Amino acid sequence: MILTNVRDLPIGVTAIVNKITGQGATRRRLMDMGITKGTAIYVRKVAPLGDPIQVMVRGYELSIRKKDAEIIEVNFGEEK
């Protein structure tokens, strides 16, 4: 598996949340939106300038800022 963050995921990729590395209110807000360890997150779209990023989590769509997507650590892909 490849370890990265949501900001760096290509469009159309599904990854599994490993952890949220941030602190305080931002981390709490992401967790309240359903982004928790073990949750699948699918990147649907990225705005033309890269901010925000539209993702699907638990069957609903979210738009998150690039700086917030950066603190969501995920695993995806196959080990080689």
KOLLUM-969363 format. One line per 3 residues: number of its first residue (from 0); for each residue x, y, z of C-alpha. Coordinates in steps of 0.2 Angstrom, whole numbers, plus 5000, padded with zeros to 4 digits. Example, Ala and Ser with C-alpha at 12.3 -4.5 7.8 and 13.67 -1.06 7.14 Angstrom:
// KOLLUM-969363
0 = 5062:4978:5039 ~ 5068:4995:5036
// end
This chain:
// KOLLUM-969363
0 = 5000:5000:5000 ~ 5005:5018:4997 ~ 5004:5030:5011
3 = 5000:5048:5006 ~ 4987:5062:5009 ~ 4970:5066:5001
6 = 4977:5081:4993 ~ 4990:5071:4983 ~ 4977:5057:4977
9 = 4973:5057:4959 ~ 4954:5059:4953 ~ 4945:5043:4953
12 = 4955:5034:4967 ~ 4947:5026:4982 ~ 4959:5026:4998
15 = 4957:5021:5016 ~ 4959:5034:5029 ~ 4974:5029:5040
18 = 4974:5044:5052 ~ 4970:5063:5053 ~ 4987:5071:5058
21 = 4980:5088:5062 ~ 4975:5096:5079 ~ 4961:5105:5087
24 = 4945:5111:5078 ~ 4950:5106:5060 ~ 4953:5088:5066
27 = 4937:5088:5075 ~ 4927:5095:5061 ~ 4934:5082:5049
30 = 4930:5068:5061 ~ 4912:5075:5063 ~ 4910:5074:5044
33 = 4913:5056:5045 ~ 4931:5055:5040 ~ 4938:5043:5053
36 = 4951:5029:5053 ~ 4946:5015:5041 ~ 4934:5025:5031
39 = 4935:5024:5012 ~ 4937:5041:5004 ~ 4934:5043:4985
42 = 4941:5058:4975 ~ 4927:5064:4963 ~ 4934:5081:4957
45 = 4947:5094:4960 ~ 4943:5112:4956 ~ 4953:5120:4942
48 = 4965:5129:4953 ~ 4966:5113:4965 ~ 4955:5120:4979
51 = 4943:5113:4985 ~ 4943:5095:4982 ~ 4927:5085:4981
54 = 4927:5068:4989 ~ 4914:5055:4993 ~ 4913:5048:5011
57 = 4901:5036:5018 ~ 4889:5039:5003 ~ 4889:5058:5003
60 = 4899:5071:4995 ~ 4910:5084:5003 ~ 4921:5098:4997
63 = 4936:5101:5008 ~ 4950:5113:5007 ~ 4967:5108:5000
66 = 4975:5112:5017 ~ 4962:5101:5026 ~ 4965:5087:5014
69 = 4983:5088:5017 ~ 4981:5082:5035 ~ 4971:5066:5030
72 = 4983:5052:5029 ~ 4977:5038:5018 ~ 4983:5021:5011
75 = 4979:5016:4993 ~ 4985:5004:4979 ~ 4994:4988:4979
78 = 5011:4984:4986 ~ 5024:4979:4973
// end
